[in-house]
Amino acid sequence: MAAILSGSLLAALNHKIIQEQFDIVRPTISGLVALASFGAAVEPYDGHKISWLDMSVGADSDVTTAESLAADTTIDVSNGNLFRVGMVIQAGAEFIAVESVSSNQLTVQRGVGGSTAATIADGATISIESVGREENSLAATDGIYQPEDVENLFQTMDTAVEMSRRALATLQFGDTNDLAFQVNERTRQLLIQMDKILIRGRKMTLTIAGKPITYTGGLGYYFDQAGANTVDHGGAALTLDAVNALNAEIKARGGQADSLVVGIKQARALQVLVNATYGSQRLADFVSDEGGLTTLPSDLPQIGGVNQIVIDTNLKDSELYLVNSSRMKIIPMAQGNAMEGGSWRTMEATAPGQDGQKVRILGDFAMELRDTKTHFARLTNIA
């Protein structure tokens, strides 16, 4: 950081300096914010909103809602939208071809491909194995839900750096330790604030002292919405089976998670499970990180593709998240923040008559959390 030759604190703290320091500090912060990426700046609509489309590939399996005998040529399913003519589905050892779809009832050919027709129980799982199409067929979709318009709000985040006249005089001779320390700590505070918002932020607009304030929603907010994959564990202790079931539901919805997020309490419970289940080398990998970000390749096979464990103190003791990190972004607001694609801007904040100088650091950000109903899940009420 250059010495202040002009005597101006603002000149030393331009947006490039703040962005550079932010990028330096960010990898040192453990927690969910370490997984989220920063997206390109987006121009808001209505002055304070961001929106995106959730377009998720549907599940490749469904359940029956009535018994079908071996001689029956219809099968009742829970969600007929997943199926189309020409699909081959499997129930047990039997392969079945779909001839037509009417609402949630399939008209089928039984026992195809050399398999034998058998009774299919109510509530049985049927999987989609392949899709065949005749030549010159008409366009059709399968397993794709209608896109859902989702929005979030931008939230202003800020802090300030303040230095006395004597400290500024020292800076003019090249001693920037005090300034560097302040900038480092202020950016750390902003990152901690971002991490809290990413987990616990509530999307809302409030009027305080006659002025509107917007807040961006985090994962906790979207987990509380209708249709979200939130499971109540009933006050029981954490088990790998519970995590497996949570991940299985993500798979059933056509999603995929790559990271498991817990607070300190459930991290200890998870460590007990690791101690009881995995080899000494993977155990050493788990404990050596001491609570940051740990990558476990395939020694956690029970939870599918999840290979990162993130310990974040902002999660409740009774919660566990499964997340898809590629679908989490922190989005700066275009034009309202720094120029040249930066996330922050600085502005003079020195009070009239102040014996020193003060600079405000601020930016407007929104959490973009795509496909939260299919690629994310939450386990609550854990002992």
N, C-alpha and C positions, 0 to 999 in steps of 0.2 A: 504494500500500500504506500503510495507516494506521500512525501511530506507536503504539508499545506503551505505553499509559498505565498499564496494570495491571502492567507488568513481566513479563507472560507471553508467551513466544514462541509457545506453542500457540494463544493467543487471536488472534495476528496471522496464523497460518497455518492457518486453518480450511479445510475441503475446498473451499469456494467459491473462495477465493483461489488454491488450487493448480489447480483445474480451469480457471479463467480464464487463468492463466499457461500452462497446458498448451495451451490453444486458441490462444494468441498465438504460442507458440514452434513449434507443429507445422507450420504452412505454411512455415517457414523451413528445415525439414529436407528436403534432397533425397534421393530414393531411393524405394523401393517403398512405404514407409509413407505417403508423400504421396498415393498413389493410393487406399489402403485407407480405407474409411469406418469410423466408430465406430457400432456397432449399439446397440440398446436393451439395457439390463441383462437378463440371463437368470438365472433361478434354477437352480442346478445340480442334477443328479440324482446319487445316490450321493455327494453332498457335494463332487464335484470334476470332474464331466463335463458336457459340452454335446453335443447331437446334432442332426442335421438330415437331411433326405431329399434325395439327389441324384436329380432327376427330369429327365432330359434328352431332348429331342426327337431322334429318331434321324436318321440320314443320309438324304438323298434320292437316293442312288445306291448301287449295289452292283456286284459283278463276277461274271461267269459262272465256273463251275467245270468246264465241258465245252463242246465245240463243239456248236452247233445249226445244222443245215442249213436251207435256206429252206423245205423242206416239213415240218420237224419242228413239232410242236404242244406240245412241252415244252421248258423252259429250266431248267437247273440253276444255282442261284445260291449265293453264299456265305452269305447270311443271309436265310432265308425269312421271318423275323419282320417284316421291313420291308414286306412286300407283303400286299395283301388283294384280294378279288374286286372288280372294277370299276376297278381302277387301269389307267391307260394309261402304258406305259413306252416308252422310246426307246432303240434300239441303232443307232448310226450314223444313217442317214436313215430307218430303218424305225420305225414306230409299232406297238406291240403291246398288246393288251388282255388282262388277266389274268382267266381264268375260274375258276380254283381254285388253292389253295395247299396243298401237302402237304409238310411239313417244309421242305426246301430246294429243292423242285421246283415250278415254276410250269406249269400248263396254260394255254395261251394261244391267242388268235386272232392270226394273223400278218398283217402288212401292212395294218392298218386305217387309216381316215382318208385313203385315197387314196395311201398309201405302198406300197412294193414290198418283199416279203419277200426277205431276203438272208441268206447264211451269217453266223452270229455266232460269232466265234472264242472259244476258251477263254481266260478272263482278260479278256474285253472288259468295258468299263464300260457299265452300263445305268442310265439315270436315270428317276426317277419324275416324270412330267410333270403328271398330273392324276388325280383320284379321282372316279369317278362312282358314284352310289348310286340304286338303284331306289326307287320310292315305297313307303312303309311297310316299309322295310328294318329288319333287326335291328341292334342296337348292335354295333359292332366298333371295335377300335383298330388303328392302324397307325403304325409308326415311333416308338412310345413304349416305351422300355425299362422294365422293372419298377423301381420306386423302390428305391434302395439306402440303407440306414441307415448313416450315417457319424457318427463321434464324434471329439471332441478333448477334451483335458484343460485345466482352468484352471491357470494358473501365477501364483504370487505374485511381483510385481515391487516393489522398494522402494528407497528412498534415505533420506538424513537431512540435515537442516539443523541446524548446531550453531553457537552463538555464545557468546563469553566474557561474563563479567559486565560488563566494561568496554564491550564492544560493545553489550550490552543497555542499559546506562546511556545510551549515545549515542542509541540508538533512541528512548528516552523523550522526547528533545528533537526528534524529527522527522527525524533523519538516517537514512533507510532504504536508502541506497545499498548498503551491505554486504549487507543482507538481500535486497534485490531482485536483486543479482548472484548470490547463492547460489541463490535459487529458480529464476532463469533457467537457470543452469548445471545444476542438478539435474534440471530437467524436460527439458533437452536430452539429458542422459545417459539418462534413461528412454526418450526417443523413439529414440535410437540403439540402445538395447537392444531395443526393440520391432521396429525394422527388421531387426536381426539375426535375431530369433526368427521374423519373418514369412518370411524366406528360408531360414534354416538350422536352425530349431528342430526338435527331435526329440521326438515324442510318446512319453513313457515315465514310469514311476514307479520311483524308486530309494529304497532305504533307506540313509541316511547317518547315522552315529552313532546308529543305532537308531530314526531317525525317518523316516517316508515323505515324499518330496518329489515333486510332480507337475510335469511339463514339457509345455507345449503344442507341438504340431507345426506346422511351417511348410511352405511350398511344397516345399522339398527333400525333406521326409519323404513328402509325398503323391506326388511324382514317383517315389519309389522303390517305390511299391506296385504290385502286379500290375494290368495293364491301363492304366497311365498312359501318356500320350503323350510318351515320352522316346525320342529318336533319337540314336544314336552317330554322330558325324560322321567317325569314323575318322582323326582327327589331321590332317584337311585344313584349309586356310584358309577363313575365312568367305566365303560367296558369297550374293548375293541369291537364287540358285536354291535354296540350302539353306533359306533363310528362307521362300521361297515354298512349298517342299514341306512344311515344318513347318506352315504356315498352311493349306495344302490339306488336310492330315490333320485339322486341327481342323474345317474345313468338312465333310469327309467324315463326321465323327462327329456332325454336327449342331450344332457349337458355333460360337462367334464370339469372337475376341480383339480388343482395342482398343489394346493397349500392348505395346511391345517393351522388354525390360529387359536391359541388358548391364553388365558391369563396365568398368573403365578400358581394359583391353587391347582388348576387342572393340569398345568405343566408338571407339577409334582406327581399327580395321579397318573399322568401319561408316562412319566419316567418309571413308575412302579411297573406298569405294563411292559415297558421296554425291557426293564431288568428281568422280568419273568419270561420274556419271549425270545429275545434276540441275542446274537453272539457277542462276544466280548469286544470285537473290533467296532461293530456298529454302536455298541453301548458307549465306547470311548468317544466315538464321533459325536454322539448325542450330548454327552456331558461336557465335552471340552469347550463347547461354544459358550457355556455359562449363561444361557438365556437370550441369545440373539436369534440369528437365522441359521437353521441347521438343514443341510441337505442330506437326506437318507435315500439312497438309490432304490433298491428293491427289497430291503429288509423289512419294509412295512407293506407286504403284499396284500394284507387284508383290506386296505383302503385304496386299492386300485392304483391310479396314476398319481396319487398324492405323494409328493416326494420332498416337501418342505414343511418344516414345523416352525411356526413363528410364535414367539412368546411376547405378548403385548399386555402391559399392565393396565391398559385402558379397557380391556374386556372384563366383564363381570366375572366373579368367581364361579358362577353357576352356568357359564356359557362356553360353547365351543363353536367355531365357524369353520366351514369348508368353503374355500373361495377359488375362483379362477383369476389369477393375477393379470392375465392378458386383457381382462374386461374391466379393469379398474384404472381410471385415469383422473388426474387432477388437471382441470382445464383453466388456464388464465383467460381473463376477459380481454379481447382485442381492443386496442385503442385506449382503453381505460388504464392499462398498465404501461410498462416500459416500452420504449421503441425497440426496433430490431429484434423482435421476438422474445424479449426478456419477460420475466414474470413479475418484476417489481418496478416501482418507480420511487423516486425520492423527491421531497419538497421541503422548502424552508418552513421551519416551525418555531423559530426563535421569537419569544414574546417581546413586545416593546419594552425597552429598558433592561432587558436581561443581561447580566454580567457574564456572558458566554454565548454559546450558540446551540441550537437544537435542530435536528433534521428528522423528519418523519419518513418512515419506510412503509409503504403500503402496496397492496395489490388486491384485485378482485378475482376470486376463484370459485369454481363449482366442481362438485364431485360427479364424474360421469361413471355410473355403475351399470353396465350393460347386462341384460339377461339375468337379472337377480333371481328370477323365479325358476330358472333352469340350471344355471351354472354356479349357484351359491346355495348354501344351506346353513341352518343354525340349530344347534341342540341346546335347549334351555332346561332350567330346573334340574341341574346336575347336583348331586349331593356335595 
